[in-house]
Each structure stands twice: as structure tokens, then as C-alpha cells.
């Protein structure tokens, strides 16, 4: 399902959905100290400041501080797994990456990592999905349809749309000015869709209300 799984050094998942994604992974990258939670990773990427000595042979050390370890790991996957002949058009993707352990522990890191998911989608052609113990974040552009279950909780974060409307949700979406305005919606069937002129983020819980 995914070209790679990147594990950040946040709250390691316990829910079956992200753990199943991890079990099915063909390539796993740990961000620095996350190797302590998942020592079977293929490689560690980061500045190395929290890597136990026993795992330093797996480390690809990148010392620059302009980007965090999550972004360094994403760039590593792009450089390693992207076909060199790719010639992408805007709003198309090269890689599908699952992000685990990118939330929890520190709220500022959580907010930053959710924002980075959109950066990877817009600027790096990465179709990422960020799995937590409660649900999954997914960036999107334009007109999209998502599978769902009746009663599933849905939130939408606007990243620049001036037009945004939905079908299949309890409350119709609009081009929200604030992040909180699109939270706590609900699917009314097995799919929902958006008509939009820009970028937005969709969050879906695993469990229904």
C-alpha cells in the first residue's frame, strides 16, 4: 500500500490500524531515537543525537538544522525510491509514505508535523498519510472522494481554498478561515467528496461515533 513507512520519535502507535500498516511495510525509516521503539527498521535518518550506540551502524547522519528529522527522512525516501525519470505535473504524486509516531508527547511537534504533511504533498510530490492511535490525516487538492463508514468522525482543515464544498457529510463544508471551523463533522454513508479549488487536509477517525 505504501512505498515506505517513516516512524517519528513521538508516541509509538498501539492501535491495530497503524500497526498493520507497519507490519505490511516494505521499507521502514526511523527518525533518530524512534529506533528504540522499532529496532527492525531498515535505516535511521537524522542528526544522530538520540540514537543508541547499538544501532549507529544503521544511521544516515544529516547534521543540518534547517529541517527536522521527519523531513530528512522524507527526503531520504524521495532520493532512494523515486524513479529518476519522473516528470511530474502539479498536484501529482511520486511516493506514498505512511507516517507513524509523528503525534503525541509534545503538542508543538504534533502541530508542526501535521503542517509538514501538507508541505510534502505540495512541494515534494509525496502522498503522505499520518496515522495516530485515533485516526489518519491525509492532504488533498481539488475534487476528491474518500471512503468512509456511517457515523465516522471527519475533520477538514483548509490550506488556501477559496471554494470548498462537500457531499456525504452531515454538515456541508465551506472555505474555512480557521482550523477549528472544519472539525467534528460526520460521514453519513460509505463515502464523502469535496469540490475545491485548492489544498485541504482531511482527518478520519478509525471508530464510528
C-alpha positions in Angstrom: 0.0 0.0 0.0 2.9 2.4 0.8 6.3 2.8 -0.7 7.8 3.4 2.8 6.9 3.9 6.4 8.6 6.6 8.4 8.5 6.4 12.2 9.0 9.6 14.1 10.1 9.8 17.8 6.7 10.8 19.1 4.1 8.5 20.6 4.6 5.0 19.2 1.2 3.6 18.0 -0.8 0.9 19.8 -3.9 0.9 17.6 -4.3 -2.0 15.2 -4.6 0.2 12.1 -1.1 1.8 12.2 0.4 -1.4 13.5 -1.0 -3.2 10.5 0.5 -0.6 8.2 3.8 -1.2 9.9 3.6 -5.0 9.5 3.0 -4.6 5.8 5.8 -2.1 5.2 8.4 -2.9 2.6 10.8 -0.2 3.8 10.9 1.4 7.2 12.8 4.5 8.2 13.2 5.6 11.9 13.9 9.2 12.8 16.8 9.0 15.3 15.6 7.8 18.7 12.5 6.1 17.2 14.7 3.1 16.6 14.3 2.3 20.3 10.6 1.6 19.6 11.1 -0.3 16.4 14.6 -1.9 16.1 13.7 -3.8 12.9 13.9 -0.6 10.8 15.9 -0.7 7.6 17.7 2.6 8.3 17.8 5.5 10.7 17.9 9.1 9.4 18.6 12.2 11.5 21.3 14.1 13.3 22.0 11.1 15.5 21.7 12.9 18.8 19.4 10.3 20.3 20.4 7.0 18.5 21.6 4.3 20.9 25.1 3.1 20.3 24.0 -0.4 19.3 22.1 1.0 16.3 24.6 3.5 15.0 25.6 1.3 12.1 22.1 1.9 10.6 22.4 5.7 10.9 22.5 8.1 7.9 23.6 11.2 9.8 22.4 14.6 8.5 23.6 17.4 10.7 22.0 20.4 9.0 19.3 22.1 11.2 17.1 23.8 8.5 14.8 20.8 8.5 13.7 18.4 11.3 14.3 14.6 11.2 10.9 13.9 9.8 11.8 16.0 6.7 15.3 14.5 6.5 13.7 11.0 6.5 11.2 12.1 3.8 14.0 13.4 1.6 15.9 10.2 2.0 12.9 8.2 0.8 12.5 10.6 -2.2 16.1 10.2 -3.2 16.2 6.5 -2.7 12.7 5.4 -4.1 11.7 8.0 -6.7 12.4 6.9 -10.3 15.0 9.2 -11.8 12.9 9.5 -15.0 9.9 11.0 -13.2 8.5 14.1 -14.8 5.5 15.1 -12.6 2.8 17.6 -13.3 1.5 19.8 -10.5 -0.7 18.0 -7.9 0.5 14.5 -8.8 2.4 12.2 -6.5 5.5 10.1 -6.8 5.6 8.3 -3.5 3.1 7.1 -0.9 4.5 7.3 2.6 2.9 6.4 5.9 4.0 8.4 8.9 3.7 6.9 12.4 4.7 8.2 15.8 4.5 11.8 14.4 2.0 13.0 17.1 1.7 12.8 20.8 4.1 13.8 23.6 4.7 17.4 22.5 1.8 19.4 21.1 4.1 21.8 19.2 5.7 18.9 17.4 2.3 17.5 16.6 1.1 20.7 15.0 4.3 21.1 13.1 4.3 17.6 11.8 0.7 17.9 10.6 1.7 21.0 8.7 4.7 19.3 7.3 2.4 16.6 5.8 0.9 19.3 3.6 4.4 20.7 2.7 5.5 17.2 1.5 2.3 16.9 -0.6 2.5 20.4 -2.2 6.3 20.7 -2.7 7.8 17.2 -2.8 5.1 15.2 -4.6 4.6 12.9 -1.6 1.2 11.5 -0.9 1.5 11.0 2.8 -0.9 9.7 5.4 -0.2 10.3 9.1 -1.6 7.6 11.3 -2.2 8.2 15.0 -3.9 6.0 17.6 -7.2 7.6 16.8 -7.3 8.3 13.1 -5.5 9.4 10.0 -4.6 12.7 8.4 -4.4 13.0 4.6 -3.7 16.0 2.4 -5.7 16.6 -0.7 -6.2 19.0 -3.6 -9.2 19.9 -5.7 -12.1 17.4 -6.2 -11.7 14.2 -4.2 -13.7 11.3 -2.9 -12.9 9.4 0.3 -14.2 6.1 1.5 -15.9 6.2 4.9 -18.4 4.5 7.3 -21.7 5.9 8.5 -21.0 7.7 11.8 -17.3 8.1 11.2 -16.0 11.4 12.5 -14.4 13.7 9.9 -12.5 17.0 10.2 -11.3 19.3 7.4 -8.5 21.8 7.6 -8.4 24.4 4.9 -5.0 25.2 3.4 -5.9 28.0 1.0 -9.1 27.1 -0.7 -11.4 29.9 -1.6 -14.1 27.4 -2.6 -14.8 24.2 -0.7 -18.0 22.3 -0.5 -18.8 18.7 0.4 -21.2 15.9 -0.2 -21.8 12.9 2.1 -21.1 14.8 5.4 -23.7 15.8 8.0 -22.7 19.5 7.6 -21.7 21.0 4.3 -18.1 22.2 4.2 -17.0 25.7 3.2 -13.7 27.6 2.8 -12.9 27.8 6.5 -10.9 30.7 7.7 -9.7 28.9 10.9 -8.6 25.3 11.5 -11.2 24.7 14.2 -14.2 25.5 11.9 -13.9 22.3 9.9 -13.6 19.9 12.9 -16.2 17.5 14.3 -18.1 16.7 11.1 -19.5 13.2 10.4 -19.9 10.9 7.4 -23.5 9.8 6.6 -22.6 7.0 4.3 -19.8 4.9 2.7 -18.1 7.8 1.0 -17.9 11.6 1.0 -16.5 14.0 -1.5 -15.2 17.6 -1.9 -15.3 20.2 -4.7 -12.5 22.5 -4.0 -10.1 24.9 -5.8 -7.1 24.4 -3.5 -5.4 22.4 -0.8 -7.0 21.0 2.4 -6.4 18.3 5.0 -8.8 15.5 5.9 -8.8 13.7 9.2 -10.8 10.5 9.6 -11.2 8.6 12.9 -10.9 4.8 12.9 -14.0 4.3 15.1 -17.5 5.5 14.4 -19.5 7.6 16.9 
